[in-house]
């Protein structure tokens, strides 16, 4: 992040020094630049103090500025934007100091981190992955549920007891009215359930209805950016583009993820991009670079992310050197 004279002057204040020492300045700037939903909520509620833009009047809301002015304001007035938001959110009085919870609270609202979901309905795999502390949610589908041989609602409830994040449960119905009824029933299984609907005409109709009732919906089987646009318009909570299946037919699946991320950022859609059908470690890395909010992957792919021959070789050498000196005979 470029340290402007204004930033350096502000950083000399007590509050500025606290934030200047905080390790995530770059991520904070990113959060403002991408205007996450919670930032937009606060921005609409409070004018940005100290912001003056030609033709915008005094202390405008950042979200009301035209895109070029918004980008300029974000880049050049970062200290004012950040200080204003932090002081409001933390409840601090004056610019000199922030309560300790201010930064933590702000971080919980604005920091955007990629999440990893496990694509499985197998409880043993889920328990093993949960012990690592890196699984943020679960996706299932009728095939994965059928492999376990346990009724869907019962299996979904068991999964929700293992993983604390969102758990996608897919409907079997293919007509909109039946999907809505089934989706409501699935949502009642556990508060963490996200209803999974196919990207069909009936699926989008059901998504619009369920989203309007406050039910979170994962729209699945997405293979084009046009389909993703429809899902976002219908209020989908997640959109699931299938990377591996596009690769299978000679397309570049990760291009779809990039296109969806760009479209959603253009229009501030709040739908999260859940990259699905990730077949290996490279897919996971590419999804992260493409800006996917979430990647869902089978247990074997998650497990493979740990592996590197130089890690094993280095550990072996360290232990060998230590044992030469200190090992008891």
C-alpha positions as CSV (number, residue, x, y, z in Angstrom):
1,X,0.0,0.0,0.0
2,X,1.3,3.4,-0.9
3,X,2.0,5.6,2.1
4,X,0.8,9.0,1.2
5,X,1.7,12.1,3.2
6,X,-1.8,12.2,4.6
7,X,-1.5,8.6,5.7
8,X,1.8,9.3,7.4
9,X,0.4,12.3,9.2
10,X,-2.6,10.3,10.4
11,X,-0.4,7.4,11.4
12,X,1.4,9.6,13.9
13,X,-1.7,9.9,16.0
14,X,-2.3,7.4,18.7
15,X,-5.1,5.7,16.8
16,X,-3.1,5.8,13.6
17,X,-0.1,4.2,15.2
18,X,-2.3,1.3,16.4
19,X,-3.7,0.7,13.0
20,X,-0.4,1.4,11.2
21,X,1.2,-1.5,13.2
22,X,-1.7,-3.8,12.3
23,X,-0.5,-6.4,9.9
24,X,-3.5,-6.3,7.6
25,X,-3.5,-2.8,6.1
26,X,-3.4,-4.1,2.6
27,X,-6.4,-6.4,3.2
28,X,-8.3,-3.4,4.7
29,X,-7.7,-1.4,1.6
30,X,-8.9,-4.3,-0.5
31,X,-12.1,-4.6,1.6
32,X,-12.9,-0.9,1.0
33,X,-12.0,-1.1,-2.7
34,X,-14.3,-4.1,-3.3
35,X,-17.0,-2.6,-1.1
36,X,-18.2,-5.7,0.8
37,X,-21.8,-5.9,1.7
38,X,-21.3,-4.9,5.3
39,X,-19.1,-2.0,4.3
40,X,-21.8,-0.8,2.0
41,X,-24.4,-1.1,4.8
42,X,-22.3,1.2,7.1
43,X,-21.4,3.5,4.2
44,X,-25.1,4.0,3.4
45,X,-25.8,4.7,7.0
46,X,-23.0,7.2,7.6
47,X,-21.4,9.8,5.3
48,X,-17.6,9.4,5.0
49,X,-16.2,12.2,7.2
50,X,-13.6,14.4,5.6
51,X,-14.3,13.2,2.0
52,X,-14.5,16.0,-0.5
53,X,-15.0,15.1,-4.2
54,X,-15.8,17.5,-7.1
55,X,-19.5,17.6,-7.7
56,X,-20.3,15.2,-4.8
57,X,-20.9,17.7,-2.1
58,X,-19.5,17.5,1.5
59,X,-19.2,14.2,3.2
60,X,-20.9,12.0,0.6
61,X,-21.6,8.3,0.9
62,X,-18.9,6.4,-0.9
63,X,-21.4,4.1,-2.6
64,X,-23.1,7.2,-4.2
65,X,-20.0,8.2,-6.1
66,X,-19.5,7.3,-9.8
67,X,-17.1,4.4,-10.2
68,X,-14.0,6.5,-11.2
69,X,-14.5,8.9,-8.3
70,X,-15.1,6.0,-5.9
71,X,-11.8,4.4,-7.0
72,X,-10.0,7.7,-6.6
73,X,-11.5,8.3,-3.1
74,X,-10.7,4.8,-2.0
75,X,-7.1,5.0,-3.1
76,X,-6.2,8.6,-2.0
77,X,-8.4,9.0,1.1
78,X,-7.8,5.5,2.6
79,X,-6.8,6.9,6.0
80,X,-9.9,9.1,6.3
81,X,-12.2,6.3,5.1
82,X,-10.7,3.7,7.5
83,X,-10.5,6.0,10.5
84,X,-14.1,7.1,10.0
85,X,-15.4,3.6,9.6
86,X,-13.4,2.2,12.5
87,X,-14.3,5.0,14.9
88,X,-18.0,4.7,14.1
89,X,-18.0,0.9,14.3
90,X,-16.1,0.7,17.5
91,X,-18.1,3.3,19.3
92,X,-15.0,5.4,20.2
93,X,-15.4,9.0,21.0
94,X,-13.0,11.2,19.1
95,X,-10.0,10.3,16.9
96,X,-7.4,9.7,19.6
97,X,-8.1,6.2,20.6
98,X,-10.1,3.0,19.8
99,X,-11.3,0.3,22.2
100,X,-9.4,-2.9,21.8
101,X,-12.5,-4.5,20.4
102,X,-12.6,-2.0,17.6
103,X,-10.0,-3.7,15.3
104,X,-11.3,-7.1,16.1
105,X,-14.9,-6.1,15.3
106,X,-13.8,-4.3,12.1
107,X,-11.8,-7.3,11.0
108,X,-14.7,-9.7,11.6
109,X,-16.9,-7.5,9.3
110,X,-14.6,-6.6,6.5
111,X,-11.8,-9.1,6.1
112,X,-12.6,-11.4,3.1
113,X,-10.9,-14.8,3.3
114,X,-11.2,-17.7,1.0
115,X,-13.1,-20.6,2.6
116,X,-12.6,-24.3,2.1
117,X,-15.6,-26.6,2.0
118,X,-15.5,-30.4,2.0
119,X,-17.5,-32.1,-0.8
120,X,-18.6,-35.2,0.9
121,X,-21.3,-36.8,3.0
122,X,-19.0,-39.3,4.7
123,X,-18.9,-38.7,8.4
124,X,-15.4,-40.3,8.9
125,X,-13.9,-38.0,6.3
126,X,-15.6,-35.0,7.9
127,X,-14.4,-35.9,11.4
128,X,-10.8,-36.3,10.2
129,X,-10.9,-32.9,8.3
130,X,-12.6,-31.2,11.2
131,X,-9.7,-32.0,13.5
132,X,-7.4,-30.0,11.3
133,X,-9.5,-26.9,12.0
134,X,-9.5,-25.7,8.4
135,X,-12.9,-26.8,7.1
136,X,-15.4,-24.0,6.8
137,X,-18.4,-25.9,5.5
138,X,-19.7,-28.9,3.5
139,X,-21.4,-29.5,0.2
140,X,-23.4,-32.6,-0.6
141,X,-25.4,-33.8,-3.6
142,X,-27.8,-36.8,-4.1
143,X,-24.9,-39.0,-5.3
144,X,-22.8,-38.4,-2.2
145,X,-25.9,-39.0,0.1
146,X,-26.7,-42.2,-1.7
147,X,-23.2,-43.5,-1.2
148,X,-23.7,-43.4,2.5
149,X,-27.0,-45.3,2.4
150,X,-28.6,-43.1,5.2
151,X,-31.8,-41.0,4.7
152,X,-30.8,-37.5,3.6
153,X,-32.3,-35.5,6.5
154,X,-30.7,-37.8,9.0
155,X,-27.3,-37.6,7.4
156,X,-27.4,-33.8,6.9
157,X,-28.3,-33.4,10.6
158,X,-25.3,-35.6,11.6
159,X,-23.0,-33.5,9.3
160,X,-24.2,-30.3,10.9
161,X,-23.1,-31.6,14.3
162,X,-19.5,-32.1,13.0
163,X,-18.9,-29.0,11.0
164,X,-20.0,-25.6,12.2
165,X,-20.3,-23.9,8.9
166,X,-22.8,-23.9,6.0
167,X,-23.9,-27.4,4.8
168,X,-25.5,-27.6,1.4
169,X,-28.4,-30.1,1.0
170,X,-29.8,-30.6,-2.5
171,X,-33.4,-31.1,-3.4
172,X,-34.6,-34.1,-5.4
173,X,-37.7,-32.4,-6.9
174,X,-37.5,-30.9,-10.4
175,X,-40.6,-28.7,-10.4
176,X,-40.5,-25.3,-8.8
177,X,-43.4,-25.8,-6.3
178,X,-42.1,-29.1,-5.2
179,X,-38.6,-27.6,-4.8
180,X,-39.9,-24.8,-2.6
181,X,-41.7,-27.2,-0.4
182,X,-38.7,-29.6,-0.2
183,X,-36.3,-26.6,0.4
184,X,-38.4,-25.3,3.3
185,X,-38.2,-28.8,4.9
186,X,-34.5,-29.1,4.4
187,X,-33.9,-25.6,5.9
188,X,-35.7,-26.8,9.1
189,X,-33.3,-29.7,9.6
190,X,-30.6,-27.4,11.0
191,X,-29.8,-23.6,11.0
192,X,-26.6,-24.3,9.0
193,X,-28.4,-25.9,6.1
194,X,-28.1,-24.1,2.7
195,X,-30.7,-25.4,0.2
196,X,-29.1,-26.6,-3.0
197,X,-31.1,-26.0,-6.3
198,X,-30.2,-26.8,-9.9
199,X,-29.7,-24.0,-12.3
200,X,-32.9,-24.6,-14.3
201,X,-35.9,-22.4,-14.9
202,X,-37.7,-24.1,-12.1
203,X,-34.6,-23.9,-9.9
204,X,-34.3,-20.2,-10.4
205,X,-38.0,-19.7,-9.7
206,X,-37.6,-21.7,-6.5
207,X,-34.5,-19.7,-5.6
208,X,-36.3,-16.4,-5.9
209,X,-39.1,-17.7,-3.7
210,X,-36.9,-19.3,-1.0
211,X,-34.4,-16.4,-0.9
212,X,-37.3,-14.0,-0.4
213,X,-38.3,-16.0,2.7
214,X,-34.7,-15.7,4.1
215,X,-33.6,-19.3,3.1
216,X,-30.1,-19.5,1.9
217,X,-29.7,-21.1,-1.5
218,X,-26.8,-22.7,-3.3
219,X,-27.5,-22.7,-7.0
220,X,-25.6,-25.6,-8.5
221,X,-24.6,-27.0,-11.9
222,X,-23.5,-23.6,-13.3
223,X,-21.6,-23.8,-16.5
224,X,-21.8,-20.3,-18.0
225,X,-21.5,-16.7,-16.7
226,X,-25.0,-16.0,-18.1
227,X,-26.4,-18.7,-15.8
228,X,-24.5,-17.2,-12.8
229,X,-26.0,-13.8,-13.6
230,X,-29.5,-15.3,-13.4
231,X,-28.7,-17.0,-10.0
232,X,-27.5,-13.7,-8.5
233,X,-30.6,-11.9,-9.7
234,X,-32.7,-14.6,-8.0
235,X,-30.9,-13.9,-4.7
236,X,-28.7,-17.0,-4.5
237,X,-26.4,-17.1,-1.5
238,X,-23.9,-19.3,-3.3
239,X,-23.3,-20.0,-7.0
240,X,-21.5,-23.2,-7.8
241,X,-19.6,-23.2,-11.1
242,X,-18.2,-26.7,-12.0
243,X,-14.6,-26.3,-13.0
244,X,-13.5,-29.9,-13.5
245,X,-16.5,-30.9,-15.6
246,X,-15.8,-28.0,-18.0
247,X,-12.2,-29.1,-18.2
248,X,-13.4,-32.6,-19.1
249,X,-15.1,-31.3,-22.3
250,X,-12.1,-29.2,-23.4
251,X,-13.0,-25.9,-21.9
252,X,-11.1,-24.0,-19.3
253,X,-13.2,-24.2,-16.2
254,X,-11.3,-21.7,-14.2
255,X,-12.1,-19.0,-16.8
256,X,-15.8,-19.3,-15.8
257,X,-14.9,-18.6,-12.2
258,X,-12.9,-15.5,-13.2
259,X,-15.8,-14.3,-15.4
260,X,-18.4,-14.7,-12.6
261,X,-16.2,-12.9,-10.0
262,X,-15.8,-10.0,-12.4
263,X,-19.5,-9.8,-13.2
264,X,-20.5,-9.9,-9.5
265,X,-17.9,-7.2,-8.6
266,X,-19.1,-5.0,-11.4
267,X,-22.7,-4.9,-10.0
268,X,-22.1,-5.5,-6.3
269,X,-24.0,-8.8,-6.3
270,X,-23.7,-10.4,-2.8
271,X,-23.8,-14.0,-4.1
272,X,-20.6,-15.8,-3.1
273,X,-18.7,-17.8,-5.8
274,X,-18.3,-21.4,-4.7
275,X,-15.8,-23.1,-7.0
276,X,-16.9,-26.7,-7.3
277,X,-15.6,-29.8,-9.0
278,X,-12.0,-29.0,-8.0
279,X,-10.0,-32.0,-9.0
280,X,-6.5,-31.3,-7.5
281,X,-4.3,-28.8,-5.7
282,X,-3.7,-26.7,-8.8
283,X,-7.5,-26.2,-9.1
284,X,-7.6,-25.0,-5.5
285,X,-4.7,-22.5,-6.0
286,X,-6.2,-21.2,-9.3
287,X,-9.6,-20.8,-7.7
288,X,-8.0,-18.7,-4.9
289,X,-6.1,-16.6,-7.5
290,X,-9.3,-16.1,-9.5
291,X,-11.0,-14.6,-6.4
292,X,-13.5,-17.4,-5.6
293,X,-14.9,-16.9,-2.1
294,X,-15.1,-20.6,-1.5
295,X,-13.6,-23.8,-2.9
296,X,-15.3,-27.1,-2.3
297,X,-13.2,-30.3,-2.7
298,X,-13.2,-34.0,-2.0
299,X,-11.3,-35.2,1.1
300,X,-8.5,-36.7,-0.9
301,X,-7.9,-33.3,-2.6
302,X,-7.9,-31.5,0.7
303,X,-5.4,-34.0,2.1
304,X,-3.2,-33.6,-0.9
305,X,-2.7,-29.9,-0.2
306,X,-0.4,-30.8,2.7
307,X,2.0,-32.7,0.4
308,X,5.3,-31.5,-0.9
309,X,8.5,-33.7,-1.2
310,X,10.7,-30.9,0.1
311,X,8.7,-30.7,3.3
312,X,9.2,-34.4,3.9
313,X,12.8,-34.2,3.0
314,X,13.5,-31.2,5.2
315,X,11.8,-32.7,8.2
316,X,13.7,-35.9,7.8
317,X,17.0,-34.1,7.7
318,X,16.2,-31.9,10.7
319,X,15.3,-35.0,12.8
320,X,18.4,-36.9,11.6
321,X,20.7,-34.0,12.5
322,X,19.1,-33.6,15.9
323,X,19.3,-37.3,16.7
324,X,23.0,-37.5,15.8
325,X,23.7,-35.2,18.8
326,X,20.9,-35.8,21.3
327,X,19.4,-39.2,20.6
328,X,19.9,-41.7,23.5
329,X,21.5,-45.1,22.6
